């Protein structure tokens, strides 16, 4: 039997063949051009459409990682995450929330085996305190007010509120 034999083709294949014969696909955009992910110089990336979607939407590829790997990455970045917190209670709450997820993962592991240990809240809080106690350099220049500083004549930096920074945009 011939491939174009009407007895061997499905109704969908017949509808497509008839549309091609009528020329309904001749003026489609991108006709004759390679697919966006088809490498012109190298091999074709099987996940080109996923990478394109993530780039287009401005998303991180971490959302596609297995839960165990996501949790491990979050544990590796915990010091940077808690550095923006201003209250020790908030730091401890965040560590407790991650610890609960680690315990849940240890009970019911999902995905590949990744070595994960429970976070030590006291050690994280100690590092958070040490980072906050480091002296920060005071800005010198147009942002410092003259005459508003200490008794020795040094100028204190101007502290701007978060809402005033947003209004300037």
VOGU-3710 file (C-alpha; in Angstrom, 3 decimals, decimal comma):
1> xxxxxxxxxx> 0,000/0,000/0,000  1,102/3,491/-0,746  1,604/5,982/2,141  -0,929/8,296/0,489  -3,433/5,491/0,136  -6,711/6,748/1,678  -7,421/3,342/3,226  -4,293/3,430/5,443  -4,383/7,011/6,730  -6,224/8,247/9,786
11> xxxxxxxxxx> -8,828/10,988/9,541  -6,345/13,486/11,006  -3,641/12,579/8,502  -6,199/12,847/5,680  -7,287/16,333/6,863  -3,653/17,496/6,991  -2,876/16,033/3,549  -5,912/17,736/2,031  -4,992/21,072/3,642  -1,451/20,794/2,230
21> xxxxxxxxxx> -2,858/20,026/-1,214  -5,109/23,107/-0,997  -2,056/25,227/-0,021  -3,357/26,330/3,375  0,105/26,030/4,967  2,025/27,928/2,269  1,903/31,420/3,805  2,596/30,660/7,484  5,145/32,893/9,280  8,564/31,288/9,686
31> xxxxxxxxxx> 8,056/28,900/6,793  11,368/27,491/5,639  13,298/28,835/8,647  14,969/26,580/11,213  13,392/26,081/14,610  14,654/28,529/17,262  16,421/25,841/19,294  17,870/23,956/16,372  21,567/24,695/16,675  22,951/26,011/13,439
41> xxxxxxxxxx> 26,527/25,348/14,498  26,164/22,650/17,131  23,863/19,854/18,195  20,188/20,483/18,859  19,396/21,178/22,507  16,473/18,996/23,517  15,293/21,538/26,110  15,598/24,657/23,965  11,945/25,561/24,464  12,219/25,309/28,287
51> xxxxxxxxxx> 15,323/27,496/28,328  13,645/29,995/26,019  10,554/30,130/28,228  12,633/30,705/31,378  14,610/33,501/29,693  11,500/35,122/28,240  9,655/35,086/31,563  12,704/36,061/33,636  12,459/32,938/35,780  15,214/31,033/37,511
61> xxxxxxxxxx> 15,942/27,492/36,458  15,968/26,444/40,115  12,215/25,899/40,011  12,859/22,890/37,779  15,280/21,244/40,213  14,216/18,324/42,407  12,965/19,346/45,881  16,031/17,874/47,606  18,403/19,978/45,507  16,273/23,102/46,026
71> xxxxxxxxxx> 16,380/22,562/49,788  20,137/22,022/49,774  20,685/25,227/47,788  18,461/27,133/50,220  20,499/25,798/53,143  23,740/26,849/51,429  22,391/30,400/51,016  20,799/30,771/54,434  23,361/33,290/55,768  22,724/35,601/52,836
81> xxxxxxxxxx> 18,974/35,224/53,238  18,883/36,081/56,935  21,335/38,961/56,495  18,501/41,244/55,361  16,395/40,529/58,468  16,486/43,145/61,223  15,016/41,107/64,058  16,479/38,003/65,693  12,996/36,550/66,100  12,504/36,724/62,326
91> xxxxxxxxxx> 15,845/34,944/61,787  14,868/32,166/64,175  11,421/31,830/62,578  13,005/31,497/59,141  15,474/28,855/60,362  12,653/26,954/62,093  10,612/26,978/58,874  13,540/25,577/56,886  14,263/23,053/59,638  10,670/21,795/59,454
101> xxxxxxxxxx> 11,053/21,312/55,701  14,362/19,463/56,209  12,761/17,139/58,778  9,841/16,558/56,416  12,282/15,730/53,613  14,211/13,354/55,864  10,991/11,514/56,708  9,717/11,320/53,133  12,600/11,917/50,703  11,699/12,916/47,162
111> xxxxxxxxxx> 14,071/12,903/44,233  17,755/12,068/44,212  19,642/11,518/47,424  21,352/14,729/48,467  23,147/15,033/51,815  21,114/17,486/53,908  21,644/18,298/57,576  19,343/20,179/59,877  20,309/23,833/60,287  21,719/24,935/63,651
121> xxxxxxxxxx> 19,635/27,963/64,643  22,077/29,161/67,314  25,049/29,085/64,922  23,097/30,928/62,232  21,947/33,586/64,716  25,531/33,973/65,964  26,780/34,541/62,401  23,879/36,944/61,792  24,806/38,953/64,923  28,496/39,010/63,984
131> xxxxxxxxxx> 27,655/40,311/60,507  25,433/43,055/61,958  28,043/44,150/64,518  30,742/44,752/61,925  31,315/48,487/61,536  29,981/49,762/58,256  31,908/52,481/56,459  30,252/55,859/56,756  29,693/57,635/53,464  31,572/60,859/52,951
141> xxxxxxxxxx> 30,391/63,322/50,385  27,203/65,005/49,292  24,988/62,583/51,213  26,510/63,587/54,571  25,019/66,618/56,311  27,472/69,178/57,590  27,110/70,237/61,189  24,714/67,416/62,072  27,334/65,030/63,359  29,252/64,465/66,546
151> xxxxxxxxxx> 30,797/67,118/68,739  34,141/66,687/66,996  32,719/68,168/63,778  32,369/64,963/61,770  29,188/64,707/59,734  26,672/61,940/60,331  25,309/60,118/57,267  21,831/60,982/56,091  19,404/58,131/56,647  16,683/57,986/54,072
161> xxxxxxxxx> 13,489/56,094/54,650  12,542/53,317/52,268  9,456/55,145/51,036  11,448/58,254/50,089  13,742/56,110/47,958  10,720/54,642/46,185  9,206/58,091/45,543  12,356/59,295/43,778  11,963/56,650/41,041
//
